[in-house]
Amino acid sequence: QVQVLESGGGLVQAGGSLRLSCAASGRTFTIYAMRWFRQAPGKEREFVAQINLSGSTTYSDSVKGRFTISKGNTKDTVYLQMNGLDPEDTAIYLCNAVTTTGGQDYWGQGTQVTVSP
């Protein structure tokens, strides 16, 4: 089993920056990629960014050039640096740990990011 916990959300003004953290624990040796998703009220959950064991990153078009996903000292921790935030970025941000065991993934509870005009 893998446990996932996000932190770092909060309220920020448009144009500001925020850094989210995601920490995985448990059977983390099976993790091969970690991803950030977000979901706003009335909208579908959408992919934001991904980083794999090699450090290769992928971003959605909506955040490309503004957000940066990175690894911590171990693959069990990832960060999402968000710059140039605007109200459209307001959402619950969720961390997703993907494992090699049948492609099973684990989700955190999410952290709220609110961007004021």
C-alpha positions as CSV (number, residue, x, y, z in Angstrom):
1,Q,0.0,0.0,0.0
2,V,1.1,3.6,-0.7
3,Q,-0.1,6.6,1.2
4,V,-0.1,10.0,-0.4
5,L,-0.2,13.4,1.3
6,E,-0.3,16.9,-0.4
7,S,0.5,20.2,1.3
8,G,1.3,23.8,0.4
9,G,-2.1,25.0,-0.9
10,G,-3.5,28.3,0.1
11,L,-4.7,31.7,-1.1
12,V,-2.6,33.7,-3.4
13,Q,-3.2,36.8,-5.6
14,A,-3.2,36.7,-9.4
15,G,0.3,36.7,-10.7
16,G,1.7,35.2,-7.5
17,S,3.5,31.9,-6.9
18,L,2.9,28.9,-4.7
19,R,4.7,25.6,-4.2
20,L,2.9,22.4,-3.5
21,S,4.5,19.3,-2.0
22,C,3.5,15.7,-2.3
23,A,4.9,13.0,0.0
24,A,4.4,9.3,-0.5
25,S,4.9,6.6,2.1
26,G,4.5,2.9,2.5
27,R,5.5,0.6,-0.3
28,T,7.1,3.4,-2.3
29,F,9.7,1.2,-4.0
30,T,7.0,0.3,-6.5
31,I,6.4,3.9,-7.6
32,Y,7.6,4.7,-11.2
33,A,5.8,8.1,-11.7
34,M,4.1,10.8,-9.8
35,R,1.5,13.1,-11.2
36,W,-0.4,16.2,-10.2
37,F,-4.1,16.6,-11.2
38,R,-6.6,19.3,-10.3
39,Q,-10.3,19.6,-10.1
40,A,-12.4,22.8,-9.9
41,P,-16.1,22.8,-8.9
42,G,-18.3,21.8,-11.8
43,K,-15.3,20.7,-13.9
44,E,-13.7,17.4,-14.7
45,R,-10.5,16.3,-13.1
46,E,-7.6,17.3,-15.4
47,F,-4.0,16.3,-15.7
48,V,-1.5,19.0,-14.7
49,A,2.0,17.5,-14.6
50,Q,4.0,14.3,-14.3
51,I,7.5,13.2,-13.5
52,N,8.9,9.7,-13.8
53,L,11.9,7.9,-12.3
54,S,14.3,9.2,-14.9
55,G,13.2,12.8,-14.2
56,S,11.4,13.2,-17.5
57,T,8.5,15.6,-17.1
58,T,5.2,16.2,-18.9
59,Y,2.9,19.2,-18.6
60,S,-0.6,20.1,-19.8
61,D,-0.8,22.9,-22.3
62,S,-2.7,25.1,-19.8
63,V,0.3,25.2,-17.3
64,K,3.2,24.7,-19.6
65,G,5.8,27.5,-19.0
66,R,4.3,28.5,-15.7
67,F,4.4,25.3,-13.6
68,T,7.4,23.1,-12.8
69,I,7.3,19.6,-11.3
70,S,10.4,18.3,-9.6
71,K,11.7,15.5,-7.4
72,G,12.8,16.0,-3.8
73,N,15.8,14.2,-2.4
74,T,14.1,10.9,-3.0
75,K,11.5,9.8,-5.6
76,D,9.0,9.6,-2.7
77,T,8.6,13.4,-2.7
78,V,7.7,15.7,-5.5
79,Y,7.0,19.4,-5.8
80,L,4.9,21.6,-8.0
81,Q,6.2,25.1,-8.4
82,M,3.4,27.3,-9.7
83,N,4.2,30.8,-11.1
84,G,2.1,33.4,-12.8
85,L,-1.1,32.1,-11.2
86,D,-4.5,33.3,-12.3
87,P,-8.0,32.6,-11.1
88,E,-8.4,29.9,-13.6
89,D,-5.9,27.9,-11.7
90,T,-8.2,27.8,-8.6
91,A,-8.9,24.1,-7.8
92,I,-8.2,21.2,-5.5
93,Y,-4.8,19.9,-6.5
94,L,-4.3,16.1,-6.1
95,C,-1.2,14.1,-6.1
96,N,-1.2,10.7,-7.8
97,A,1.5,8.0,-7.3
98,V,1.6,5.4,-10.0
99,T,3.1,2.0,-9.2
100,T,4.5,-0.9,-11.3
101,T,2.1,-3.4,-9.7
102,G,-0.6,-3.7,-12.3
103,G,-0.4,0.0,-13.0
104,Q,-2.2,0.7,-9.7
105,D,-2.2,4.2,-8.5
106,Y,-2.8,6.0,-5.2
107,W,-4.3,9.4,-4.5
108,G,-4.0,12.0,-1.8
109,Q,-6.9,14.0,-0.3
110,G,-5.9,17.1,-2.2
111,T,-4.9,20.6,-1.2
112,Q,-6.9,23.7,-2.1
113,V,-5.4,26.4,-4.2
114,T,-7.4,29.6,-4.5
115,V,-6.2,32.5,-6.7
116,S,-7.9,35.8,-6.2
117,P,-8.3,38.4,-8.9
